[in-house]
Amino acid sequence: MSLLHVGYELKEQKAMDISAFLFLSTSFFLFYFVFSHTADNITQSQSLSDSEGTTLVSKDGGFVLGFFSPGDSTNCYLGIWYINIPIKTVVWVANRHNPIKDSSSVLMANSTKEAGNSKVQLLDSGNLVLREENEEKPENYSWQSFDYPSDTWLPGMKVGWDFRTGLERCLTAWKSLDDPSLGELSWGIELHDYLEIVMKKGSNKFFRIGPWNGRVFSGAPKLRATLVYDFSFVSNKDELYFMFHMINTSLISRAVLNQT
């Protein structure tokens, strides 16, 4: 029997003590989750099935959550990808280190809260969240995939640190085009007196853009706001992060850390 917490560790990061969990399973173990062919959310009375090909679709039709097999691999993963791009472009993978070997997988949502009406929802941003029915504030979500990035940085996704929990949000490359498990390269904010974004190969610095001078990262002066997107940098006692937002929301934009 295998049990996977979707918000599993990135590298040696400590597991988070969160109030809600998502689980994946083989035929031995049943998942708690919700499903509908065209819905963007599921409740605790529903499920998502690999064998039936069921998916969740964001309300604006930009993203889909479902089971997939990358490249030539026969392994099965739970992931999120764009709908309107001809070649399947995956932006997030739940079970990167725990592939499923058959098509008998079922996904379900399980909230540990004693009361409330929880649901899992795929937002228009591509963020998969577990929240109470009437809860709209991101800081009050029980769980969200944006806290556990894969290799892709999406608009509205934080790269950085939550000092309250010790959570580091960073990108990690896939091992190969057929294998989404953690590769050698990572990309995130390094904490020291002069904050900078660093790419590492293992534990060694491979590339850096910085330091932050209060307006831009001096090592990458062109990484600044344009007519298409803008950037936010936040640093306080609770968290430190860098993110970008789309000004022209009709365009698709992402940053990817690949194997090279």
Stockholm file with secondary structure:
# STOCKHOLM 1.0

chainA/1-260         MSLLHVGYELKEQKAMDISAFLFLSTSFFLFYFVFSHTADNITQSQSLSDSEGTTLVSKDGGFVLGFFSPGDSTNCYLGIWYINIPIKTVVWVANRHNPIKDSSSVLMANSTKEAGNSKVQLLDSGNLVLREENEEKPENYSWQSFDYPSDTWLPGMKVGWDFRTGLERCLTAWKSLDDPSLGELSWGIELHDYLEIVMKKGSNKFFRIGPWNGRVFSGAPKLRATLVYDFSFVSNKDELYFMFHMINTSLISRAVLNQT
#=GR chainA/1-260 SS CCCEETTCCSTTCCCCCCSEEEEECCTTSCCBCCCCSSCSEEETTCCEETTTTCCEECTTSSEEEEEECCTTCCCBEEEEEESSSSSCCEEEESCTTSCBSSSCCEEEEEECCSSSCEEEEECTTSCEEEEETTCCCGGGCSEEGGGSCCSEECTTCCEEEETTTTEEECEEEEEETTEEEEEEEEEEEECSSSCEEEEEETTEEEEEECCBCSSSBTTCTTCSCCSSEEEEEEESSSEEEEEEEESSTTSCCCEECCCC
#=GC SS_cons         CCCEETTCCSTTCCCCCCSEEEEECCTTSCCBCCCCSSCSEEETTCCEETTTTCCEECTTSSEEEEEECCTTCCCBEEEEEESSSSSCCEEEESCTTSCBSSSCCEEEEEECCSSSCEEEEECTTSCEEEEETTCCCGGGCSEEGGGSCCSEECTTCCEEEETTTTEEECEEEEEETTEEEEEEEEEEEECSSSCEEEEEETTEEEEEECCBCSSSBTTCTTCSCCSSEEEEEEESSSEEEEEEEESSTTSCCCEECCCC
//
